[in-house]
């Protein structure tokens, strides 16, 4: 018995000694990593400034209030503060129109028509602010960011075609995200897997300067407002580079927005997490030296809209950009949104666009400068009534990197 006790005592001392030694090694490694990180700090700031002005003439509508002329402006400012090649801080500030329903109601109450508008309800927000770390085949993000859920909402294809898909765009989330990369786009394809856990930012950086934003009451929570990281998303992006001008990309994504049952206004018998799925394809093909096609298709399905299991939506976007003689382009697009609701009519919404564009050659004053003009037709079928709207528009967009 004494021998066994003595053996256990010696063994415990040896384990403690090893633990102590390992702790010392760990401390040494951490110290070395910190010193190495500090030694490799090479501060660098890169910025991108994008400004645009748009004029829309809503010249015909079945609803008199939707006939008006409007001038809109947007500024997007992206900034990256690089500590070194592997660690940086990203921010995205946006000046945009943020509708305030109280102001809109007051305007509608004082005019028989829509009333002309210029830079109405313009405000500034911090849409993204996050810390990034990137290694050879993976990246980590912590902070406030937009989600990689769908892509048809990207604003650089046409003037209005992204407006329908904007309804499922997921922005201003607080949490953590990771991306794992493998493959080679020129050989077997590049595969980017991402996973994210988050909550909505409705307390920290969600306020806007210059104008009050529309806000759902914090006591009336919307999907993603659980205040804990219960919501999550995942995506897969696949890219093939067949040549310098021929490229094919696929996008798949899934999202689960957790609902706070204590604050949701939805009946407890109908409440459920809002879930969504998207699948898309983007193909660029050079038809000839001075002619190329850029086509995008995307389908999205949303279940339990706003946390209500009675409501579902699906979306389909298709558009093609034909570029010729390097500077000229024609955009044809169609986007559809359909809402289904148990015991109610729901609606179908369809947007069509044709627009023409010209991109100026790069100068020392700008990296890109584009002009676009086009026509939009919006059709909304409310099952018991039909609304249409016809619009002519002009857009100028300026890009500068520095």
C-alpha positions in Angstrom: 0.0 0.0 0.0 2.8 2.4 0.9 4.6 1.5 -2.4 1.4 2.3 -4.3 1.0 5.6 -2.4 4.6 6.5 -3.0 4.2 5.7 -6.8 1.1 7.9 -7.0 2.9 10.8 -5.2 5.9 10.6 -7.5 3.7 10.3 -10.6 1.6 13.4 -9.5 4.8 15.4 -8.9 6.0 14.5 -12.4 2.7 15.4 -14.0 2.7 18.7 -12.1 6.3 19.4 -13.2 5.3 18.6 -16.8 2.3 20.9 -16.6 4.4 23.7 -15.1 7.0 23.2 -17.8 4.4 23.1 -20.5 2.9 26.3 -19.1 6.3 27.9 -19.3 6.7 26.8 -22.9 3.2 28.1 -23.7 4.0 31.5 -22.2 7.3 31.6 -24.1 5.4 30.8 -27.4 2.7 33.4 -26.7 5.4 36.0 -25.9 7.3 35.1 -29.0 4.1 35.4 -31.1 3.3 38.8 -29.6 6.9 40.0 -30.2 6.8 38.6 -33.8 3.4 40.3 -34.4 4.7 43.7 -33.1 7.8 43.4 -35.1 5.8 42.7 -38.3 3.4 45.7 -37.9 3.4 47.7 -41.1 0.5 50.1 -40.9 -1.3 50.9 -44.2 -4.6 52.4 -45.0 -6.6 51.8 -48.2 -9.8 53.5 -49.0 -12.5 53.4 -51.7 -15.0 56.2 -52.3 -18.1 55.7 -54.4 -20.6 58.5 -54.9 -23.8 58.4 -57.1 -26.6 60.7 -58.1 -29.8 59.3 -59.5 -32.8 61.1 -61.1 -36.1 59.1 -61.5 -39.2 60.3 -63.3 -42.1 58.2 -62.1 -44.2 59.5 -64.9 -47.1 57.0 -64.9 -48.9 54.8 -62.2 -52.3 53.4 -61.4 -51.8 55.1 -58.0 -51.6 58.9 -58.3 -49.4 59.1 -55.3 -46.7 57.1 -57.1 -46.3 59.7 -59.8 -43.5 62.1 -58.9 -39.9 63.1 -59.8 -37.1 62.2 -57.4 -33.4 63.0 -57.0 -31.4 60.6 -54.8 -27.8 60.5 -53.7 -25.6 57.9 -52.1 -22.1 57.8 -50.8 -20.3 54.6 -49.9 -16.9 54.8 -48.1 -14.9 51.7 -47.5 -11.7 51.8 -45.4 -9.2 49.2 -44.4 -6.6 49.9 -41.8 -3.9 47.2 -42.2 -1.7 46.4 -39.2 0.2 44.0 -41.5 -0.6 41.7 -44.4 -2.6 39.3 -42.2 -4.6 41.6 -39.8 -6.7 44.6 -40.6 -9.7 46.6 -39.5 -12.5 47.2 -42.0 -15.2 49.8 -42.0 -18.0 50.8 -44.3 -19.9 54.1 -43.9 -22.9 54.8 -46.0 -24.9 57.9 -46.8 -28.2 56.9 -48.1 -32.0 57.5 -47.9 -33.5 56.0 -44.8 -37.3 56.2 -44.9 -39.0 57.6 -41.8 -42.7 56.6 -42.0 -43.8 59.6 -39.9 -42.3 62.1 -42.3 -43.7 60.1 -45.3 -47.2 60.1 -43.8 -47.0 63.9 -43.2 -46.0 64.5 -46.8 -48.7 62.3 -48.2 -51.3 64.1 -46.1 -50.5 67.5 -47.6 -50.5 66.7 -51.3 -52.8 65.1 -53.8 -50.0 63.6 -55.8 -46.7 62.1 -54.9 -44.9 65.4 -54.7 -41.4 65.9 -56.1 -38.6 64.9 -53.8 -34.9 65.7 -53.6 -32.4 64.0 -51.3 -35.2 63.1 -48.9 -34.5 61.5 -45.5 -30.7 61.3 -46.1 -28.6 59.9 -43.3 -25.3 58.3 -42.5 -24.7 54.9 -40.8 -21.8 52.7 -39.9 -22.9 49.5 -41.8 -19.7 47.5 -41.2 -16.9 47.7 -38.6 -14.9 44.6 -38.0 -11.5 43.0 -37.2 -10.1 40.6 -39.8 -7.4 38.0 -39.7 -6.4 36.1 -42.8 -4.0 33.1 -43.3 -3.2 31.0 -46.3 -6.5 29.2 -46.6 -8.8 30.7 -43.9 -10.1 34.0 -42.6 -11.8 35.1 -39.4 -14.0 38.2 -38.9 -15.3 39.6 -35.6 -17.5 42.7 -35.3 -20.3 44.2 -37.4 -20.7 43.0 -40.9 -23.1 42.1 -43.8 -23.9 38.5 -44.5 -22.9 36.5 -47.6 -26.5 35.6 -48.3 -27.5 35.9 -51.9 -25.9 38.2 -54.4 -28.7 39.5 -56.7 -29.0 42.6 -54.4 -25.6 43.9 -55.4 -26.1 47.5 -56.7 -23.6 47.5 -59.6 -25.8 45.7 -62.1 -28.2 48.2 -63.7 -30.1 51.0 -62.0 -33.1 49.3 -60.3 -32.9 45.5 -60.9 -31.5 44.8 -57.5 -34.4 46.5 -55.7 -36.5 43.3 -55.4 -33.6 41.2 -54.0 -32.9 44.0 -51.5 -35.8 42.5 -49.5 -33.7 39.5 -48.4 -30.3 41.2 -48.1 -28.9 40.7 -44.6 -27.0 43.7 -43.2 -25.7 45.1 -39.9 -25.0 41.9 -38.0 -22.9 41.6 -34.8 -21.0 38.3 -34.4 -18.2 36.1 -35.8 -17.6 34.6 -39.2 -15.0 32.2 -40.6 -14.1 31.4 -44.2 -12.2 28.3 -45.4 -10.7 28.3 -48.9 -9.4 25.5 -51.0 -8.8 24.6 -54.7 -7.6 26.6 -57.7 -10.0 28.5 -59.9 -7.9 27.9 -63.0 -7.7 24.1 -62.4 -10.4 22.3 -60.4 -12.2 25.4 -59.1 -11.9 27.5 -56.0 -14.2 26.7 -53.1 -15.0 29.1 -50.3 -16.9 27.8 -47.3 -18.2 30.3 -44.7 -20.0 29.9 -41.4 -21.4 32.8 -39.3 -23.1 33.2 -35.9 -24.6 36.6 -35.1 -27.4 38.8 -33.8 -28.9 41.9 -35.3 -27.2 45.2 -34.4 -30.1 47.3 -32.9 -28.3 48.8 -30.0 -24.6 49.5 -30.6 -23.9 51.1 -34.0 -27.4 51.2 -35.5 -28.2 54.9 -35.2 -27.9 57.2 -38.1 -26.8 60.8 -38.3 -28.9 63.6 -39.8 -32.2 61.6 -40.0 -34.1 59.2 -37.8 -34.4 55.7 -39.2 -37.5 53.6 -39.2 -37.2 51.3 -36.2 -39.2 48.4 -35.1 -39.8 48.8 -31.3 -37.2 46.9 -29.3 -40.1 45.5 -27.4 -41.4 44.1 -30.7 -38.5 41.9 -31.8 -37.9 40.9 -35.3 -36.0 37.8 -36.5 -32.4 37.9 -35.4 -33.1 40.2 -32.3 -32.3 37.6 -29.7 -29.3 39.6 -28.3 -27.3 36.3 -28.2 -25.5 34.6 -31.0 -28.4 32.2 -31.8 -28.8 33.1 -35.5 -26.5 31.6 -38.0 -25.7 31.3 -41.7 -23.5 29.3 -44.0 -22.5 29.7 -47.6 -20.5 28.1 -50.4 -19.0 30.0 -53.3 -17.5 28.2 -56.2 -15.4 29.9 -58.9 -13.9 28.7 -62.2 -11.5 30.8 -64.3 -11.5 29.3 -67.8 -9.6 32.2 -69.2 -8.9 35.9 -68.4 -12.4 36.9 -69.7 -14.4 33.7 -69.3 -15.5 33.0 -65.7 -18.2 30.9 -64.0 -19.3 31.3 -60.4 -21.9 29.5 -58.2 -23.3 30.8 -54.9 -25.3 28.8 -52.3 -26.3 30.0 -48.9 -28.6 29.2 -45.9 -29.7 31.3 -43.0 -31.6 30.8 -39.7 -32.8 34.0 -37.9 -33.7 33.2 -34.3 -36.8 34.8 -32.9 -37.2 36.1 -29.4 -40.6 34.6 -28.4 -40.9 37.0 -25.4 -40.8 40.1 -27.6 -42.2 39.0 -30.9 -45.7 40.3 -31.8 -46.4 37.0 -33.7 -48.9 34.6 -32.1 -47.2 31.9 -30.0 -49.0 29.2 -32.1 -47.4 30.6 -35.3 -44.0 31.8 -34.2 -40.9 30.2 -35.7 -37.4 31.1 -36.8 -37.1 32.8 -40.2 -35.2 30.5 -42.5 -33.9 31.1 -46.0 -32.0 29.6 -48.9 -30.4 31.0 -52.0 -28.9 29.5 -55.1 -27.3 31.6 -57.9 -25.0 31.5 -60.9 -22.9 34.2 -62.6 -21.3 33.5 -66.0 -19.1 35.8 -68.0 -18.4 34.9 -71.6 -16.4 36.7 -74.3 -18.4 36.4 -77.6 -15.8 38.4 -79.5 -12.9 40.8 -78.9 -15.3 43.7 -78.5 -18.3 41.9 -77.3 -19.0 40.1 -74.0 -21.9 38.8 -71.9 -22.3 38.8 -68.1 -25.4 36.8 -67.0 -26.8 36.3 -63.5 -29.5 34.0 -62.2 -30.6 33.7 -58.6 -33.4 32.0 -56.7 -34.2 32.7 -53.1 -36.8 31.2 -50.7 -37.8 32.6 -47.4 -39.9 30.7 -44.8 -41.6 32.1 -41.7 -41.2 35.7 -42.8 -40.9 38.0 -39.8 -41.1 34.9 -37.6 -44.6 34.0 -38.8 -45.0 30.4 -40.0 -48.1 31.5 -42.0 -46.0 33.7 -44.4 -43.5 32.6 -47.1 -41.8 34.3 -50.0 -39.8 33.3 -53.0 -37.7 35.4 -55.4 -36.2 35.0 -58.8 -33.8 37.4 -60.5 -32.4 37.2 -64.0 -30.3 39.8 -65.8 -27.7 40.0 -68.5 -25.2 42.8 -69.2 -23.9 43.0 -72.8 -20.7 45.0 -73.1 -19.4 46.1 -76.5 -16.5 48.3 -77.6 -15.1 48.2 -74.0 -17.0 51.3 -72.8 -20.7 50.6 -73.8 -23.2 48.3 -72.1 -26.9 47.3 -72.3 -28.6 45.7 -69.3 -31.8 43.6 -69.5 -33.3 42.3 -66.3 -36.3 40.9 -64.7 -37.0 40.2 -61.0 -40.0 38.6 -59.3 -41.2 38.4 -55.7 -44.1 36.3 -54.6 -45.6 36.3 -51.1 -47.8 33.4 -49.9 -49.9 33.8 -46.7 -52.3 31.4 -45.2 -55.9 32.8 -45.1 -54.8 36.0 -46.9 -54.2 36.9 -50.6 -50.5 37.6 -50.6 -49.1 39.4 -53.7 -46.9 39.0 -56.8 -44.4 41.7 -57.7 -42.5 41.9 -60.9 -39.8 44.4 -62.0 -38.4 44.8 -65.5 -35.5 47.0 -66.5 -33.7 47.9 -69.7 -30.9 50.4 -69.4 -27.9 51.7 -71.4 -24.5 52.6 -69.9 -21.2 54.1 -70.7 -18.0 53.8 -68.6 -15.3 56.4 -69.0 -11.6 55.5 -69.2 -9.6 55.8 -66.0 -8.0 59.1 -65.3 -6.1 60.6 -62.3 -9.4 62.1 -61.1 -11.4 58.8 -60.9 -10.9 55.0 -61.3 -14.3 54.5 -62.7 -17.0 56.9 -63.9 -20.2 55.4 -65.3 -23.4 57.0 -66.7 -26.6 55.0 -67.2 -30.1 55.7 -68.4 -33.0 53.4 -68.6 -36.6 52.4 -68.2 -38.3 50.5 -65.4 -41.7 48.8 -65.2 -43.0 47.7 -61.8 -46.1 45.5 -61.6 -47.8 44.5 -58.3 -50.7 42.1 -58.3 -52.5 42.2 -54.9 -54.9 39.5 -56.1 -57.9 42.0 -55.6 -56.2 44.9 -57.4 -53.4 45.6 -59.8 -50.8 48.4 -59.6 -48.3 49.4 -62.2 -45.6 52.0 -62.3 -43.4 53.3 -65.2 -40.2 55.1 -64.6 -37.4 56.7 -66.6 -34.1 57.3 -64.9 -30.6 58.5 -65.1 -27.7 57.5 -62.9 -24.1 58.8 -62.6 -21.6 56.9 -60.4 -18.1 57.9 -59.4 -15.3 55.6 -58.0 -12.0 56.6 -56.5 -9.4 54.4 -54.7 -6.8 56.0 -52.5 
